[in-house]
Amino acid sequence: MHALKVYYKEIRISTHNRFELIDITHEVEQIVEESGVRNGMCLVFAPHATAAIIANEHESGLISDILTKIKELTDPGSSKWRHNIIDDNAHAHIGSALIGADRVFPVINGRLVRGTWQNIFVVEMDGPRSLRHIIVMVMGE
């Protein structure tokens, strides 16, 4: 019988643009290694209502394409969004709701499992922000 380990760490990032993808793959992999978990799961969570987490290829054209599509889907600057009366960021809340603020990855033999072309990104949709917190929690044995 193995004891369940739970290890977490926070990644802190700054963003520089209203829309941006920030690759945090290396930091997440380091946290999994530090955790000592051999087999389990890794949760990557953005505790923000205007950001999201995705896994995809780190290629500049694709990054631009993803940001273009997010803008098309969320329609920033639209006068139809009621929330913009309070705070001009309804598009970012909608984007976070559609994309999701978390992703879960398997941990097998002490390593984060992701596809060859899957890097982990924070999706900023309401930047720039001086500080975004990303929680990485590794659970397993």
N, C-alpha and C positions, 0 to 999 in steps of 0.2 A: 504494500500500500504506500503510495506516494503522497506527500503533503502538498496541498494546493498553495502555490505562491501567487501573491498579488504584488505587482511592482508598478509604480507610476512615476512619471516625470512630466514636467511642463516644458514645452518649447515656446520661446518668446520670439516673435518676429515683428518687424516694422514693415509697413507697406508704403509704397511711394506713388501709386496711381489709383484712380477711382476703381478701375478693373485691372486685376493682376492675378497671375498664377505664381505661387511661390513653392518651389520644390523643397520638400522637407524629408525626402527619402533617406538621405544619409543620417540625419538626426534620429529618425524613427528606428533605423537599423541599429544604430549605436545603443539606443535605449533597450531594444530587445536583447542585445548582447549583454548589456549591464545587468539585466533582470535575472539572469541565470535560469530562466524558464527554458526547458528543453522542448516540451510539447504543450501547446495550448493555443491561445488567441491573443491578438494585439488589437486593441481598440484605439483608433485615432479620432479624437473628438474636438470640434471647434465650439466652445461655449459662447457663441455669438449668433445673433439672429440675422446678421447680414453677411455671413461668410459661409463657406461650404468646404467639404473635403472630397476630392476625386482621386482616382487612380487612372493614369493614362501615360502615353508616350511623351517624353521630354524632347520635342522637336519644335523649333521656332515657328514653322508654318502651321503646325497643328495647334500650338498654343494660341496663336493669333486666330485660327479658325474657331477654337472653343470659345474664346472671349467674344468673337463676333456673334456666334450663335446664342450665347448667354444674353448679350445685349438685344438681339432680335426677340428672344423669348420674353424678356423682362421689360422691354420698352422703357428704358430710363428717360426721364424728362417728360413722360406722357402726362397730359392734363387729366386723364381718366382715373388715375390712382388717387383715391380718397386720402390715403395716409400721407400723401405729399403735402397736404394742408398743414399737418403737424411737423413733419420732418421729411425733407426731400430725398427719401431713400426707399420708397415702397418697392421699387424694382429689386433692391438688394434683399429685402425680406422675402419677396416672392421667389427670387433665385435660390435663396437658402432653403426655403420650403420645398422647392421642386428638386433640387440637387441632393440635399441632405447634408447635415452637419457632422456626419460620422461615416467611417468605413471600418470594417473588421477584416483582419488578415490572419490566416493560420500561422502558427509558429511550429515548425517541425525540425527536430534535431538542432534546436537552438538558433534557428535562422528564420527570419521573416520570409514567408512564401508570397511571392508576387511574380507575375508574368515577366518575361524578358523585356517587354516594352511598357511595363506598368511602373511608373514612378508615382509617388504620393505628393499631391499638391494641395495647398490651401488656396481656395478661390476667394479672392478679395473682390467684393462688389460695392463697397462703400468706403473706399479709401480716399486719400491716404490716411493711414492710422499709425500713430507712433508706437502702439503696442497691441498685438493680438496674442492671446494665449491659446495654445493647442495642448490638450491633455492626451498623453499616450499612456495607456494602461495595458500591461502585459499580465496575463493570468494563465496559469497552467501548472505543470509539474516539472 
